[in-house]
Amino acid sequence: MLGCGHSSPRFLCNQAVIYLLFFCHLAAVTLARQKTFIYDK
């Protein structure tokens, strides 16, 4: 996995993955809301 070499702790890598997943989920929800909002007009 990128950025998960021997130099960086595994905890930091897990944190980064969690933040990335959360951000992707947030973006997907926002996009879905925007689409619904546009179609409702």
Rosetta blueprint (number, residue, H / E / L):
1 M L
2 L L
3 G L
4 C L
5 G L
6 H L
7 S L
8 S L
9 P L
10 R H
11 F H
12 L H
13 C H
14 N H
15 Q H
16 A H
17 V H
18 I H
19 Y H
20 L H
21 L H
22 F H
23 F H
24 C H
25 H H
26 L H
27 A H
28 A H
29 V H
30 T H
31 L H
32 A H
33 R H
34 Q H
35 K H
36 T H
37 F H
38 I H
39 Y H
40 D H
41 K L
